[in-house]
Amino acid sequence: MKLAIHTLIFLLTLSCIGLFAQNKKNKPQTAPSGNDETSIKAIIEKETKAFFEIDQKTWASLWVHEPYAFWSFADTTDVNSFSGWEDINKGFNNYFKTSKPSTANIKRDWLHIKVQGNMAYIRFTQQVTDDSNRPPQAEVRVMEKVNGEWKIVCVSVIAIQKDNEPVR
């Protein structure tokens, strides 16, 4: 299981690097606007709120609907991922049909936000407080500016365990 999690992290990192390299090669670099960081945080907060409030229409509107979109989640019990918007959307249909809205309290510690041209890499920790007793989560987002609006390209969530030590 831990090998699968490490492999997933490695593949996600390669994907993120590839997206940045492609963006840098194909588009001229521009200085990020002062509002980029604020906009990026607002989109992430809106996506999380829509997810917990079971608002599929809003949640979906915040994603890039492209084959290169990616979503992953890993904890000690399971590893899940979806590649491409069609699989992400299909994979979450049942969640949005069967889940009840949650009033979870969400706390984030923003660690890194790097904007380069129309791409952004965001890393933060997130603690969801509700009746499920979840561990804190290490999260990564890759976002792309499409027609002037930030959209989510990649979500990676890994539950932070007490003994977060590399295993060989």
Secondary structure, 3 states (H helix, E strand, C coil): CHHHHHHHHHHHHHHHHHHHHHHHHHCCCCCCCCCHHHHHHHHHHHHHHHHHCCCHHHHHHCECCCCCCEEEEECCCCEEEEECHHHHHHHHHHHHHHCCCCCCEEEEEEEEEEEECCEEEEEEEEEEECCCCCCCEEEEEEEEEECCEEEEEEEEEEECCCCCCCCC
